[in-house]
Amino acid sequence: MGIDHSSLGILTVELPPEPEMGLELKAVAEVIQNEEGCDVVVDFSNANIVTSSSISKLLRLRKLLIDRGHRLILCNAAPATEGIFEVCGLDVVFEFAADKSSALSSIKHAQPVSI
């Protein structure tokens, strides 16, 4: 499994190619449900396509995180993968970063949300 939980409250996930991607996303959601709370960075480096089933799992994961006050950032998406999100209108729903380093930096330097 490509899930790494750092001590900084950030879960990083290196997605495998389809069809294993869906199983990995399901495992991530299970980890999140059992955690106090963490942000998630999903790395698409090893995945060049994404199916509607995996997009659905990403949407559920995003909702789970937002409901808990945390972020989901997708990074290293191939142009074709980014195009799929754009065609579906999801490029404005998901937060994207160019690479894992940028995603982690964005989380680490985020201003705390006040309620």
Biotite code that builds the C-alpha atoms (Angstrom):
import biotite.structure as struc

atoms = struc.array([
    struc.Atom([0.000, 0.000, 0.000], chain_id="A", res_id=1, res_name="MET", atom_name="CA", element="C"),
    struc.Atom([1.354, 3.465, -0.869], chain_id="A", res_id=2, res_name="GLY", atom_name="CA", element="C"),
    struc.Atom([0.024, 5.252, 2.230], chain_id="A", res_id=3, res_name="ILE", atom_name="CA", element="C"),
    struc.Atom([2.458, 7.153, 4.446], chain_id="A", res_id=4, res_name="ASP", atom_name="CA", element="C"),
    struc.Atom([1.276, 8.829, 7.625], chain_id="A", res_id=5, res_name="HIS", atom_name="CA", element="C"),
    struc.Atom([3.715, 11.447, 8.859], chain_id="A", res_id=6, res_name="SER", atom_name="CA", element="C"),
    struc.Atom([3.799, 12.794, 12.369], chain_id="A", res_id=7, res_name="SER", atom_name="CA", element="C"),
    struc.Atom([2.787, 16.215, 11.023], chain_id="A", res_id=8, res_name="LEU", atom_name="CA", element="C"),
    struc.Atom([-0.849, 15.228, 10.525], chain_id="A", res_id=9, res_name="GLY", atom_name="CA", element="C"),
    struc.Atom([-0.446, 14.677, 6.801], chain_id="A", res_id=10, res_name="ILE", atom_name="CA", element="C"),
    struc.Atom([-1.265, 11.448, 5.019], chain_id="A", res_id=11, res_name="LEU", atom_name="CA", element="C"),
    struc.Atom([0.475, 11.009, 1.648], chain_id="A", res_id=12, res_name="THR", atom_name="CA", element="C"),
    struc.Atom([-0.798, 8.467, -0.844], chain_id="A", res_id=13, res_name="VAL", atom_name="CA", element="C"),
    struc.Atom([1.004, 7.269, -3.965], chain_id="A", res_id=14, res_name="GLU", atom_name="CA", element="C"),
    struc.Atom([-1.807, 5.908, -6.096], chain_id="A", res_id=15, res_name="LEU", atom_name="CA", element="C"),
    struc.Atom([-1.226, 2.769, -8.135], chain_id="A", res_id=16, res_name="PRO", atom_name="CA", element="C"),
    struc.Atom([-2.592, 2.582, -11.691], chain_id="A", res_id=17, res_name="PRO", atom_name="CA", element="C"),
    struc.Atom([-6.176, 1.520, -12.306], chain_id="A", res_id=18, res_name="GLU", atom_name="CA", element="C"),
    struc.Atom([-7.806, -0.824, -11.345], chain_id="A", res_id=19, res_name="PRO", atom_name="CA", element="C"),
    struc.Atom([-5.921, -0.903, -8.001], chain_id="A", res_id=20, res_name="GLU", atom_name="CA", element="C"),
    struc.Atom([-6.418, 2.854, -7.590], chain_id="A", res_id=21, res_name="MET", atom_name="CA", element="C"),
    struc.Atom([-9.982, 2.398, -6.353], chain_id="A", res_id=22, res_name="GLY", atom_name="CA", element="C"),
    struc.Atom([-8.904, -0.087, -3.699], chain_id="A", res_id=23, res_name="LEU", atom_name="CA", element="C"),
    struc.Atom([-6.199, 2.277, -2.495], chain_id="A", res_id=24, res_name="GLU", atom_name="CA", element="C"),
    struc.Atom([-8.652, 5.184, -2.239], chain_id="A", res_id=25, res_name="LEU", atom_name="CA", element="C"),
    struc.Atom([-11.053, 3.003, -0.267], chain_id="A", res_id=26, res_name="LYS", atom_name="CA", element="C"),
    struc.Atom([-8.227, 2.105, 2.130], chain_id="A", res_id=27, res_name="ALA", atom_name="CA", element="C"),
    struc.Atom([-7.376, 5.795, 2.563], chain_id="A", res_id=28, res_name="VAL", atom_name="CA", element="C"),
    struc.Atom([-10.999, 6.599, 3.460], chain_id="A", res_id=29, res_name="ALA", atom_name="CA", element="C"),
    struc.Atom([-10.927, 3.831, 6.089], chain_id="A", res_id=30, res_name="GLU", atom_name="CA", element="C"),
    struc.Atom([-7.723, 5.252, 7.589], chain_id="A", res_id=31, res_name="VAL", atom_name="CA", element="C"),
    struc.Atom([-9.255, 8.747, 7.696], chain_id="A", res_id=32, res_name="ILE", atom_name="CA", element="C"),
    struc.Atom([-12.381, 7.468, 9.445], chain_id="A", res_id=33, res_name="GLN", atom_name="CA", element="C"),
    struc.Atom([-10.202, 5.981, 12.192], chain_id="A", res_id=34, res_name="ASN", atom_name="CA", element="C"),
    struc.Atom([-7.948, 9.047, 12.607], chain_id="A", res_id=35, res_name="GLU", atom_name="CA", element="C"),
    struc.Atom([-8.329, 12.104, 14.810], chain_id="A", res_id=36, res_name="GLU", atom_name="CA", element="C"),
    struc.Atom([-7.750, 14.177, 11.712], chain_id="A", res_id=37, res_name="GLY", atom_name="CA", element="C"),
    struc.Atom([-5.210, 14.792, 9.028], chain_id="A", res_id=38, res_name="CYS", atom_name="CA", element="C"),
    struc.Atom([-4.789, 16.394, 5.645], chain_id="A", res_id=39, res_name="ASP", atom_name="CA", element="C"),
    struc.Atom([-4.258, 14.153, 2.614], chain_id="A", res_id=40, res_name="VAL", atom_name="CA", element="C"),
    struc.Atom([-1.954, 14.508, -0.397], chain_id="A", res_id=41, res_name="VAL", atom_name="CA", element="C"),
    struc.Atom([-2.736, 12.144, -3.259], chain_id="A", res_id=42, res_name="VAL", atom_name="CA", element="C"),
    struc.Atom([0.151, 11.606, -5.686], chain_id="A", res_id=43, res_name="ASP", atom_name="CA", element="C"),
    struc.Atom([-0.796, 10.553, -9.225], chain_id="A", res_id=44, res_name="PHE", atom_name="CA", element="C"),
    struc.Atom([2.828, 9.901, -10.349], chain_id="A", res_id=45, res_name="SER", atom_name="CA", element="C"),
    struc.Atom([2.163, 6.218, -11.063], chain_id="A", res_id=46, res_name="ASN", atom_name="CA", element="C"),
    struc.Atom([-1.319, 6.679, -12.522], chain_id="A", res_id=47, res_name="ALA", atom_name="CA", element="C"),
    struc.Atom([-1.892, 7.977, -16.025], chain_id="A", res_id=48, res_name="ASN", atom_name="CA", element="C"),
    struc.Atom([-5.674, 7.572, -16.155], chain_id="A", res_id=49, res_name="ILE", atom_name="CA", element="C"),
    struc.Atom([-8.505, 7.794, -13.661], chain_id="A", res_id=50, res_name="VAL", atom_name="CA", element="C"),
    struc.Atom([-11.894, 6.097, -13.949], chain_id="A", res_id=51, res_name="THR", atom_name="CA", element="C"),
    struc.Atom([-15.280, 7.464, -12.940], chain_id="A", res_id=52, res_name="SER", atom_name="CA", element="C"),
    struc.Atom([-15.296, 4.983, -10.058], chain_id="A", res_id=53, res_name="SER", atom_name="CA", element="C"),
    struc.Atom([-12.039, 6.411, -8.680], chain_id="A", res_id=54, res_name="SER", atom_name="CA", element="C"),
    struc.Atom([-13.273, 9.975, -9.191], chain_id="A", res_id=55, res_name="ILE", atom_name="CA", element="C"),
    struc.Atom([-16.326, 9.043, -7.139], chain_id="A", res_id=56, res_name="SER", atom_name="CA", element="C"),
    struc.Atom([-14.077, 7.701, -4.367], chain_id="A", res_id=57, res_name="LYS", atom_name="CA", element="C"),
    struc.Atom([-12.015, 10.912, -4.485], chain_id="A", res_id=58, res_name="LEU", atom_name="CA", element="C"),
    struc.Atom([-15.188, 12.979, -4.110], chain_id="A", res_id=59, res_name="LEU", atom_name="CA", element="C"),
    struc.Atom([-16.246, 10.924, -1.084], chain_id="A", res_id=60, res_name="ARG", atom_name="CA", element="C"),
    struc.Atom([-12.777, 11.244, 0.415], chain_id="A", res_id=61, res_name="LEU", atom_name="CA", element="C"),
    struc.Atom([-12.852, 15.017, -0.152], chain_id="A", res_id=62, res_name="ARG", atom_name="CA", element="C"),
    struc.Atom([-16.225, 15.312, 1.606], chain_id="A", res_id=63, res_name="LYS", atom_name="CA", element="C"),
    struc.Atom([-15.010, 13.192, 4.522], chain_id="A", res_id=64, res_name="LEU", atom_name="CA", element="C"),
    struc.Atom([-11.969, 15.434, 4.940], chain_id="A", res_id=65, res_name="LEU", atom_name="CA", element="C"),
    struc.Atom([-13.843, 18.727, 4.540], chain_id="A", res_id=66, res_name="ILE", atom_name="CA", element="C"),
    struc.Atom([-16.436, 17.619, 7.096], chain_id="A", res_id=67, res_name="ASP", atom_name="CA", element="C"),
    struc.Atom([-13.533, 17.147, 9.524], chain_id="A", res_id=68, res_name="ARG", atom_name="CA", element="C"),
    struc.Atom([-11.896, 20.476, 8.646], chain_id="A", res_id=69, res_name="GLY", atom_name="CA", element="C"),
    struc.Atom([-9.048, 19.020, 6.591], chain_id="A", res_id=70, res_name="HIS", atom_name="CA", element="C"),
    struc.Atom([-7.756, 19.291, 3.047], chain_id="A", res_id=71, res_name="ARG", atom_name="CA", element="C"),
    struc.Atom([-7.270, 16.970, 0.085], chain_id="A", res_id=72, res_name="LEU", atom_name="CA", element="C"),
    struc.Atom([-4.615, 17.983, -2.452], chain_id="A", res_id=73, res_name="ILE", atom_name="CA", element="C"),
    struc.Atom([-3.967, 16.086, -5.690], chain_id="A", res_id=74, res_name="LEU", atom_name="CA", element="C"),
    struc.Atom([-0.480, 16.302, -7.197], chain_id="A", res_id=75, res_name="CYS", atom_name="CA", element="C"),
    struc.Atom([1.649, 15.021, -10.072], chain_id="A", res_id=76, res_name="ASN", atom_name="CA", element="C"),
    struc.Atom([-1.383, 14.473, -12.289], chain_id="A", res_id=77, res_name="ALA", atom_name="CA", element="C"),
    struc.Atom([-0.552, 13.822, -15.942], chain_id="A", res_id=78, res_name="ALA", atom_name="CA", element="C"),
    struc.Atom([-2.024, 16.308, -18.436], chain_id="A", res_id=79, res_name="PRO", atom_name="CA", element="C"),
    struc.Atom([-4.545, 13.687, -19.599], chain_id="A", res_id=80, res_name="ALA", atom_name="CA", element="C"),
    struc.Atom([-5.651, 13.106, -16.008], chain_id="A", res_id=81, res_name="THR", atom_name="CA", element="C"),
    struc.Atom([-5.986, 16.832, -15.372], chain_id="A", res_id=82, res_name="GLU", atom_name="CA", element="C"),
    struc.Atom([-8.013, 17.019, -18.589], chain_id="A", res_id=83, res_name="GLY", atom_name="CA", element="C"),
    struc.Atom([-10.470, 14.457, -17.246], chain_id="A", res_id=84, res_name="ILE", atom_name="CA", element="C"),
    struc.Atom([-11.032, 16.581, -14.145], chain_id="A", res_id=85, res_name="PHE", atom_name="CA", element="C"),
    struc.Atom([-11.475, 19.686, -16.317], chain_id="A", res_id=86, res_name="GLU", atom_name="CA", element="C"),
    struc.Atom([-14.008, 18.044, -18.650], chain_id="A", res_id=87, res_name="VAL", atom_name="CA", element="C"),
    struc.Atom([-16.008, 16.907, -15.617], chain_id="A", res_id=88, res_name="CYS", atom_name="CA", element="C"),
    struc.Atom([-15.860, 20.403, -14.102], chain_id="A", res_id=89, res_name="GLY", atom_name="CA", element="C"),
    struc.Atom([-13.960, 19.021, -11.123], chain_id="A", res_id=90, res_name="LEU", atom_name="CA", element="C"),
    struc.Atom([-10.851, 21.132, -11.631], chain_id="A", res_id=91, res_name="ASP", atom_name="CA", element="C"),
    struc.Atom([-12.562, 23.783, -9.475], chain_id="A", res_id=92, res_name="VAL", atom_name="CA", element="C"),
    struc.Atom([-13.701, 21.235, -6.870], chain_id="A", res_id=93, res_name="VAL", atom_name="CA", element="C"),
    struc.Atom([-10.339, 19.606, -6.170], chain_id="A", res_id=94, res_name="PHE", atom_name="CA", element="C"),
    struc.Atom([-7.185, 21.368, -5.080], chain_id="A", res_id=95, res_name="GLU", atom_name="CA", element="C"),
    struc.Atom([-4.178, 20.600, -7.298], chain_id="A", res_id=96, res_name="PHE", atom_name="CA", element="C"),
    struc.Atom([-0.439, 21.049, -6.794], chain_id="A", res_id=97, res_name="ALA", atom_name="CA", element="C"),
    struc.Atom([2.331, 20.552, -9.324], chain_id="A", res_id=98, res_name="ALA", atom_name="CA", element="C"),
    struc.Atom([4.220, 18.069, -7.145], chain_id="A", res_id=99, res_name="ASP", atom_name="CA", element="C"),
    struc.Atom([4.275, 16.488, -3.693], chain_id="A", res_id=100, res_name="LYS", atom_name="CA", element="C"),
    struc.Atom([6.678, 19.063, -2.322], chain_id="A", res_id=101, res_name="SER", atom_name="CA", element="C"),
    struc.Atom([4.362, 21.927, -3.338], chain_id="A", res_id=102, res_name="SER", atom_name="CA", element="C"),
    struc.Atom([1.344, 20.139, -1.866], chain_id="A", res_id=103, res_name="ALA", atom_name="CA", element="C"),
    struc.Atom([3.082, 19.522, 1.454], chain_id="A", res_id=104, res_name="LEU", atom_name="CA", element="C"),
    struc.Atom([4.318, 23.107, 1.572], chain_id="A", res_id=105, res_name="SER", atom_name="CA", element="C"),
    struc.Atom([0.788, 24.387, 0.927], chain_id="A", res_id=106, res_name="SER", atom_name="CA", element="C"),
    struc.Atom([-0.529, 22.389, 3.863], chain_id="A", res_id=107, res_name="ILE", atom_name="CA", element="C"),
    struc.Atom([2.318, 23.278, 6.217], chain_id="A", res_id=108, res_name="LYS", atom_name="CA", element="C"),
    struc.Atom([2.010, 27.004, 5.487], chain_id="A", res_id=109, res_name="HIS", atom_name="CA", element="C"),
    struc.Atom([-1.781, 27.216, 5.531], chain_id="A", res_id=110, res_name="ALA", atom_name="CA", element="C"),
    struc.Atom([-3.385, 29.635, 7.918], chain_id="A", res_id=111, res_name="GLN", atom_name="CA", element="C"),
    struc.Atom([-5.457, 27.943, 10.613], chain_id="A", res_id=112, res_name="PRO", atom_name="CA", element="C"),
    struc.Atom([-9.167, 28.136, 9.958], chain_id="A", res_id=113, res_name="VAL", atom_name="CA", element="C"),
    struc.Atom([-11.045, 30.062, 12.625], chain_id="A", res_id=114, res_name="SER", atom_name="CA", element="C"),
    struc.Atom([-14.641, 29.190, 13.382], chain_id="A", res_id=115, res_name="ILE", atom_name="CA", element="C"),
])
